[in-house]
Amino acid sequence: MEYSVVEIKDNDKKAEFTNSILRMLPEWFGNEKSLQDYVDSVHEFPFWAIFDKDKCIGFISIKIHYNRTGDIYVCGVDPNYHGKGAGTLLYEESENYCIKNKCKYIIVKTLSEIAQYEPYLKTKEFYKKMGFSELLTLTEMWDSENPCLIMIKNIND
């Protein structure tokens, strides 16, 4: 499959793509308030969408902390495209952006394996495949039933 990754600057498009993709992923984004928070705030951050011809099949948005740490704010890929390289291409685009902006690290927050929730175990495996390692789990970040695993990757090598 040939995909194209495009930086999106139009705030309405960012919201539209975020809303449509996250709604395809209820196992990860089933909390309506949280989903809407992403849709409402994604305009604040750099954003890339991936297309199969003219159809948006996924996106990624990044923020940078302290001018040295990239943070995958939110991302999602149409489930019909899981395991077909779209997520990898989006991640690579975001890593290139972080490198250009002189970041030393990239982090991502996901549900800890302590929760034993299958969809997030797959998410963790994806990030491990991208070169991330577990940094720490915080039960106080979200709540004790949703322990937050922070994963990190050194991109300064």
JOJORA-V617836 format. One record per residue. N is the residue number from 1. RES is the residue in three letters. PSI is psi in degrees with one decimal (* if undefined). Layout:
N:RES:PSI + N:RES:PSI
This chain:
1:MET:141.9 + 2:GLU:119.4 + 3:TYR:158.3 + 4:SER:134.1 + 5:VAL:127.3 + 6:VAL:132.3 + 7:GLU:133.1 + 8:ILE:125.0 + 9:LYS:-21.5 + 10:ASP:117.6 + 11:ASN:-35.5 + 12:ASP:-39.1 + 13:LYS:-41.4 + 14:LYS:-48.6 + 15:ALA:-43.1 + 16:GLU:-48.8 + 17:PHE:-41.1 + 18:THR:-48.5 + 19:ASN:-49.1 + 20:SER:-40.7 + 21:ILE:-46.2 + 22:LEU:-31.6 + 23:ARG:-18.8 + 24:MET:-7.0 + 25:LEU:56.9 + 26:PRO:-22.9 + 27:GLU:-26.0 + 28:TRP:-34.7 + 29:PHE:48.2 + 30:GLY:-11.4 + 31:ASN:113.3 + 32:GLU:-41.0 + 33:LYS:-45.1 + 34:SER:-45.3 + 35:LEU:-46.8 + 36:GLN:-34.8 + 37:ASP:-42.4 + 38:TYR:-46.4 + 39:VAL:-41.8 + 40:ASP:-24.7 + 41:SER:-8.9 + 42:VAL:-22.0 + 43:HIS:-18.9 + 44:GLU:-12.6 + 45:PHE:157.5 + 46:PRO:146.5 + 47:PHE:133.2 + 48:TRP:142.9 + 49:ALA:151.1 + 50:ILE:137.0 + 51:PHE:142.0 + 52:ASP:104.3 + 53:LYS:-114.9 + 54:ASP:10.1 + 55:LYS:124.8 + 56:CYS:123.3 + 57:ILE:0.7 + 58:GLY:173.1 + 59:PHE:164.5 + 60:ILE:143.9 + 61:SER:140.1 + 62:ILE:144.6 + 63:LYS:160.6 + 64:ILE:133.1 + 65:HIS:136.3 + 66:TYR:27.9 + 67:ASN:20.3 + 68:ARG:-10.3 + 69:THR:114.6 + 70:GLY:146.6 + 71:ASP:120.1 + 72:ILE:103.2 + 73:TYR:-52.0 + 74:VAL:146.2 + 75:CYS:160.2 + 76:GLY:151.1 + 77:VAL:135.6 + 78:ASP:128.1 + 79:PRO:-25.1 + 80:ASN:-13.0 + 81:TYR:5.5 + 82:HIS:137.7 + 83:GLY:11.4 + 84:LYS:14.9 + 85:GLY:-9.4 + 86:ALA:-44.8 + 87:GLY:-38.7 + 88:THR:-44.9 + 89:LEU:-41.4 + 90:LEU:-46.0 + 91:TYR:-44.9 + 92:GLU:-38.8 + 93:GLU:-43.3 + 94:SER:-37.6 + 95:GLU:-42.3 + 96:ASN:-40.4 + 97:TYR:-45.0 + 98:CYS:-40.9 + 99:ILE:-45.1 + 100:LYS:-29.8 + 101:ASN:18.5 + 102:LYS:30.3 + 103:CYS:149.1 + 104:LYS:-28.4 + 105:TYR:160.3 + 106:ILE:137.2 + 107:ILE:159.7 + 108:VAL:142.8 + 109:LYS:131.7 + 110:THR:171.9 + 111:LEU:130.6 + 112:SER:150.6 + 113:GLU:-15.5 + 114:ILE:-33.6 + 115:ALA:-17.7 + 116:GLN:50.2 + 117:TYR:112.8 + 118:GLU:-47.5 + 119:PRO:-37.6 + 120:TYR:-23.0 + 121:LEU:-37.9 + 122:LYS:-38.2 + 123:THR:-46.8 + 124:LYS:-43.0 + 125:GLU:-37.5 + 126:PHE:-49.0 + 127:TYR:-34.6 + 128:LYS:-40.3 + 129:LYS:-30.4 + 130:MET:-4.0 + 131:GLY:6.9 + 132:PHE:153.2 + 133:SER:154.4 + 134:GLU:135.3 + 135:LEU:-59.0 + 136:LEU:160.1 + 137:THR:132.5 + 138:LEU:115.0 + 139:THR:-20.0 + 140:GLU:-8.6 + 141:MET:-50.6 + 142:TRP:-76.3 + 143:ASP:171.9 + 144:SER:-24.2 + 145:GLU:-13.6 + 146:ASN:70.5 + 147:PRO:132.2 + 148:CYS:120.0 + 149:LEU:123.6 + 150:ILE:125.1 + 151:MET:151.9 + 152:ILE:150.2 + 153:LYS:130.1 + 154:ASN:119.7 + 155:ILE:15.8 + 156:ASN:0.4 + 157:ASP:*
